Every structure is written in C-alpha cells, then in structure tokens.
Amino acid sequence: MLYLLIQKLYSIIKTFILYSTMPFRLILVYLVLLIGVYILHYLNNVGDFTFCVLAAGKIILYILSINVEISNEDMNKYMKYLHSDEKYLCVFTHSTLIDAVIIFGNLPRAAGVMNKQKELKYILYDEKISDKMGGILLDRSKMIGGTTKIIKNKVENRKSGDAPLYIAPGSGKTPEIPGNITQFKSKGAFVNKTKILPIIIKYEDDSLNYNGDMGESMLHSYLKIFLVENYNVKIKIGDMIDPLETESIENYKDRVYNIMNEQYKEM
C-alpha cells in the first residue's frame, strides 16, 4: 500500500515538473535553433556545417527527451549511398512536427525540399542556408518552371558526398489506417522515375501525430512534443528501390508505399 502511494506521488511530481518546465524548454529549443542557424551562415566547410546541423538536432532531441535508435547496419547503408554517385531521392515517412529534427539530428547531409514560409525568418532560415544544406527552398511566387524540373536537375547533377534531397509524399498527415504509414498523396518524388532510398520513422505511439485533419492546431501539435519523457523513435533505412520502365508513375508510387509500409510494420 505504501509503495503504491509513493509511486503515485512520484508520478504526480514528475508530471508537475514536466509541465512546469515546458516554457523554459520551449525557449531553450528556440534559442538552439536560432543560434545554430546563425552559426551556419558563417560556416563554409562541409564538415563543419554537417557537424553543426547534427549537433543542434541532437541537443534539441535531448532537451525534448526523445531517444532515436538506428542500427549500425542501416547507418552504414545510408553512408554508403551518401558517398556514392547514385542519383536518388530519400522518401521519408512524415506524420509529426518533429520529423525534421529527428532526421537532421541523426542522418548527415539531409537536404529538404521545402516551401518558403514566413515563419522561417524567425530562425534566420533562408535561401542561403537551404543552398548550403543542398536543399530546395521553393518560393512559388517567383518560380519559373515546375517543382518537378527543379528536383530533376538537382538529382541529375548530384555527385558523391552531395546531400540527397528528402521528400515526404505523405505531407505530414495522420495515417488513414491505424498501424500503417500515411498514404502518399503527392507524386513529386515519383514523376521523374528516380531511384528511391526509403527512410522510415516509427514512433512508440501515435501521440505526437499532427492531427490537422481532425481540427488540431499546429500550435497544439508543437506544444505536445514538449510533454513526452524518454520517448522512443526508430529509424529504418530501406534498400534502394529502382523504378521499372513498364510501370506508370502511379504504380511506382504505390509500389514504394507498399514496400515502406511493410517495413514499417516489421519495425
């Protein structure tokens, strides 16, 4: 009886500390992002730049009490492709607002394809940083030509050690079928029939999913990331997927989805 009472009291105190320190941890995460991106503006060496991105990501994950696991085998596979001259895209599962930090804090030279948003100016993220990372920051008001063409040129000009582009066809939506990955809605990663390296992220539960379709605000989805403790996440690097000449873009998209979905279930 006494043991249960102490355990309950400990749980209450721990929950109180978790909630009461949330504003401080939120400010701390913002400062890490701001200072990290500020430093990146003055780094030109690829090794220094990569180290800074990884370090900032890991510090933020530590502050959030999120543990990320990736096997040595998968990391070696990722590095092998990174330091090859393969022309490929990284397609990753995307269902929470912390996915980007998990990737940047664990996978070197990750380069996102992002839309230019006004919120990015608050962390000093601009075209200069995106270019240094090897990514694409799309300003749709000034674009000449489609996104597909920009991505194709980036992939075709990739050399050994260059950052691979990361695309999330699921667009950050909650999976329609529980236990599956989010259905691929966009075709941008598949239109050019480029090789795909699957990056599969699996959370210990669905509590961090962004439920915008169900009326959840982005603010609420951000804040709940600060309310977990010793939260576990796994990353799986799949085998390279080659497009087939005989399959349509839609069939290629569905085939990649099915492969990644099965690997997700096996994790």
Secondary structure as a PSIPRED ss2 file (coil, helix, strand):
# PSIPRED VFORMAT (PSIPRED V4.0)

   1 M C   1.000  0.000  0.000
   2 L H   0.000  1.000  0.000
   3 Y H   0.000  1.000  0.000
   4 L H   0.000  1.000  0.000
   5 L H   0.000  1.000  0.000
   6 I H   0.000  1.000  0.000
   7 Q H   0.000  1.000  0.000
   8 K H   0.000  1.000  0.000
   9 L H   0.000  1.000  0.000
  10 Y H   0.000  1.000  0.000
  11 S H   0.000  1.000  0.000
  12 I H   0.000  1.000  0.000
  13 I H   0.000  1.000  0.000
  14 K H   0.000  1.000  0.000
  15 T H   0.000  1.000  0.000
  16 F H   0.000  1.000  0.000
  17 I H   0.000  1.000  0.000
  18 L H   0.000  1.000  0.000
  19 Y H   0.000  1.000  0.000
  20 S H   0.000  1.000  0.000
  21 T C   1.000  0.000  0.000
  22 M H   0.000  1.000  0.000
  23 P H   0.000  1.000  0.000
  24 F H   0.000  1.000  0.000
  25 R H   0.000  1.000  0.000
  26 L H   0.000  1.000  0.000
  27 I H   0.000  1.000  0.000
  28 L H   0.000  1.000  0.000
  29 V H   0.000  1.000  0.000
  30 Y H   0.000  1.000  0.000
  31 L H   0.000  1.000  0.000
  32 V H   0.000  1.000  0.000
  33 L H   0.000  1.000  0.000
  34 L H   0.000  1.000  0.000
  35 I H   0.000  1.000  0.000
  36 G H   0.000  1.000  0.000
  37 V H   0.000  1.000  0.000
  38 Y H   0.000  1.000  0.000
  39 I H   0.000  1.000  0.000
  40 L H   0.000  1.000  0.000
  41 H C   1.000  0.000  0.000
  42 Y C   1.000  0.000  0.000
  43 L C   1.000  0.000  0.000
  44 N C   1.000  0.000  0.000
  45 N C   1.000  0.000  0.000
  46 V H   0.000  1.000  0.000
  47 G H   0.000  1.000  0.000
  48 D H   0.000  1.000  0.000
  49 F H   0.000  1.000  0.000
  50 T H   0.000  1.000  0.000
  51 F H   0.000  1.000  0.000
  52 C H   0.000  1.000  0.000
  53 V H   0.000  1.000  0.000
  54 L H   0.000  1.000  0.000
  55 A H   0.000  1.000  0.000
  56 A H   0.000  1.000  0.000
  57 G H   0.000  1.000  0.000
  58 K H   0.000  1.000  0.000
  59 I H   0.000  1.000  0.000
  60 I H   0.000  1.000  0.000
  61 L H   0.000  1.000  0.000
  62 Y H   0.000  1.000  0.000
  63 I H   0.000  1.000  0.000
  64 L C   1.000  0.000  0.000
  65 S C   1.000  0.000  0.000
  66 I E   0.000  0.000  1.000
  67 N E   0.000  0.000  1.000
  68 V E   0.000  0.000  1.000
  69 E E   0.000  0.000  1.000
  70 I C   1.000  0.000  0.000
  71 S C   1.000  0.000  0.000
  72 N H   0.000  1.000  0.000
  73 E H   0.000  1.000  0.000
  74 D H   0.000  1.000  0.000
  75 M H   0.000  1.000  0.000
  76 N H   0.000  1.000  0.000
  77 K H   0.000  1.000  0.000
  78 Y H   0.000  1.000  0.000
  79 M H   0.000  1.000  0.000
  80 K H   0.000  1.000  0.000
  81 Y H   0.000  1.000  0.000
  82 L H   0.000  1.000  0.000
  83 H C   1.000  0.000  0.000
  84 S C   1.000  0.000  0.000
  85 D C   1.000  0.000  0.000
  86 E C   1.000  0.000  0.000
  87 K C   1.000  0.000  0.000
  88 Y E   0.000  0.000  1.000
  89 L E   0.000  0.000  1.000
  90 C E   0.000  0.000  1.000
  91 V E   0.000  0.000  1.000
  92 F E   0.000  0.000  1.000
  93 T C   1.000  0.000  0.000
  94 H C   1.000  0.000  0.000
  95 S C   1.000  0.000  0.000
  96 T E   0.000  0.000  1.000
  97 L C   1.000  0.000  0.000
  98 I C   1.000  0.000  0.000
  99 D H   0.000  1.000  0.000
 100 A H   0.000  1.000  0.000
 101 V H   0.000  1.000  0.000
 102 I H   0.000  1.000  0.000
 103 I H   0.000  1.000  0.000
 104 F H   0.000  1.000  0.000
 105 G C   1.000  0.000  0.000
 106 N C   1.000  0.000  0.000
 107 L C   1.000  0.000  0.000
 108 P C   1.000  0.000  0.000
 109 R C   1.000  0.000  0.000
 110 A C   1.000  0.000  0.000
 111 A E   0.000  0.000  1.000
 112 G E   0.000  0.000  1.000
 113 V E   0.000  0.000  1.000
 114 M E   0.000  0.000  1.000
 115 N E   0.000  0.000  1.000
 116 K C   1.000  0.000  0.000
 117 Q C   1.000  0.000  0.000
 118 K H   0.000  1.000  0.000
 119 E H   0.000  1.000  0.000
 120 L H   0.000  1.000  0.000
 121 K H   0.000  1.000  0.000
 122 Y H   0.000  1.000  0.000
 123 I H   0.000  1.000  0.000
 124 L C   1.000  0.000  0.000
 125 Y C   1.000  0.000  0.000
 126 D C   1.000  0.000  0.000
 127 E H   0.000  1.000  0.000
 128 K H   0.000  1.000  0.000
 129 I H   0.000  1.000  0.000
 130 S H   0.000  1.000  0.000
 131 D H   0.000  1.000  0.000
 132 K H   0.000  1.000  0.000
 133 M H   0.000  1.000  0.000
 134 G C   1.000  0.000  0.000
 135 G C   1.000  0.000  0.000
 136 I E   0.000  0.000  1.000
 137 L E   0.000  0.000  1.000
 138 L E   0.000  0.000  1.000
 139 D C   1.000  0.000  0.000
 140 R C   1.000  0.000  0.000
 141 S C   1.000  0.000  0.000
 142 K C   1.000  0.000  0.000
 143 M C   1.000  0.000  0.000
 144 I C   1.000  0.000  0.000
 145 G C   1.000  0.000  0.000
 146 G C   1.000  0.000  0.000
 147 T H   0.000  1.000  0.000
 148 T H   0.000  1.000  0.000
 149 K H   0.000  1.000  0.000
 150 I H   0.000  1.000  0.000
 151 I H   0.000  1.000  0.000
 152 K H   0.000  1.000  0.000
 153 N H   0.000  1.000  0.000
 154 K H   0.000  1.000  0.000
 155 V H   0.000  1.000  0.000
 156 E H   0.000  1.000  0.000
 157 N C   1.000  0.000  0.000
 158 R C   1.000  0.000  0.000
 159 K C   1.000  0.000  0.000
 160 S C   1.000  0.000  0.000
 161 G C   1.000  0.000  0.000
 162 D C   1.000  0.000  0.000
 163 A C   1.000  0.000  0.000
 164 P C   1.000  0.000  0.000
 165 L E   0.000  0.000  1.000
 166 Y E   0.000  0.000  1.000
 167 I E   0.000  0.000  1.000
 168 A C   1.000  0.000  0.000
 169 P C   1.000  0.000  0.000
 170 G C   1.000  0.000  0.000
 171 S C   1.000  0.000  0.000
 172 G C   1.000  0.000  0.000
 173 K C   1.000  0.000  0.000
 174 T C   1.000  0.000  0.000
 175 P C   1.000  0.000  0.000
 176 E C   1.000  0.000  0.000
 177 I C   1.000  0.000  0.000
 178 P C   1.000  0.000  0.000
 179 G C   1.000  0.000  0.000
 180 N C   1.000  0.000  0.000
 181 I C   1.000  0.000  0.000
 182 T C   1.000  0.000  0.000
 183 Q C   1.000  0.000  0.000
 184 F C   1.000  0.000  0.000
 185 K C   1.000  0.000  0.000
 186 S C   1.000  0.000  0.000
 187 K C   1.000  0.000  0.000
 188 G C   1.000  0.000  0.000
 189 A C   1.000  0.000  0.000
 190 F C   1.000  0.000  0.000
 191 V C   1.000  0.000  0.000
 192 N C   1.000  0.000  0.000
 193 K C   1.000  0.000  0.000
 194 T C   1.000  0.000  0.000
 195 K E   0.000  0.000  1.000
 196 I E   0.000  0.000  1.000
 197 L E   0.000  0.000  1.000
 198 P E   0.000  0.000  1.000
 199 I E   0.000  0.000  1.000
 200 I E   0.000  0.000  1.000
 201 I E   0.000  0.000  1.000
 202 K E   0.000  0.000  1.000
 203 Y E   0.000  0.000  1.000
 204 E C   1.000  0.000  0.000
 205 D C   1.000  0.000  0.000
 206 D C   1.000  0.000  0.000
 207 S C   1.000  0.000  0.000
 208 L C   1.000  0.000  0.000
 209 N E   0.000  0.000  1.000
 210 Y C   1.000  0.000  0.000
 211 N C   1.000  0.000  0.000
 212 G H   0.000  1.000  0.000
 213 D H   0.000  1.000  0.000
 214 M H   0.000  1.000  0.000
 215 G C   1.000  0.000  0.000
 216 E C   1.000  0.000  0.000
 217 S C   1.000  0.000  0.000
 218 M H   0.000  1.000  0.000
 219 L H   0.000  1.000  0.000
 220 H H   0.000  1.000  0.000
 221 S H   0.000  1.000  0.000
 222 Y H   0.000  1.000  0.000
 223 L H   0.000  1.000  0.000
 224 K H   0.000  1.000  0.000
 225 I H   0.000  1.000  0.000
 226 F H   0.000  1.000  0.000
 227 L H   0.000  1.000  0.000
 228 V C   1.000  0.000  0.000
 229 E C   1.000  0.000  0.000
 230 N C   1.000  0.000  0.000
 231 Y E   0.000  0.000  1.000
 232 N E   0.000  0.000  1.000
 233 V E   0.000  0.000  1.000
 234 K E   0.000  0.000  1.000
 235 I E   0.000  0.000  1.000
 236 K E   0.000  0.000  1.000
 237 I E   0.000  0.000  1.000
 238 G C   1.000  0.000  0.000
 239 D C   1.000  0.000  0.000
 240 M C   1.000  0.000  0.000
 241 I E   0.000  0.000  1.000
 242 D C   1.000  0.000  0.000
 243 P C   1.000  0.000  0.000
 244 L C   1.000  0.000  0.000
 245 E C   1.000  0.000  0.000
 246 T C   1.000  0.000  0.000
 247 E C   1.000  0.000  0.000
 248 S C   1.000  0.000  0.000
 249 I H   0.000  1.000  0.000
 250 E H   0.000  1.000  0.000
 251 N H   0.000  1.000  0.000
 252 Y H   0.000  1.000  0.000
 253 K H   0.000  1.000  0.000
 254 D H   0.000  1.000  0.000
 255 R H   0.000  1.000  0.000
 256 V H   0.000  1.000  0.000
 257 Y H   0.000  1.000  0.000
 258 N H   0.000  1.000  0.000
 259 I H   0.000  1.000  0.000
 260 M H   0.000  1.000  0.000
 261 N H   0.000  1.000  0.000
 262 E H   0.000  1.000  0.000
 263 Q H   0.000  1.000  0.000
 264 Y H   0.000  1.000  0.000
 265 K H   0.000  1.000  0.000
 266 E H   0.000  1.000  0.000
 267 M C   1.000  0.000  0.000
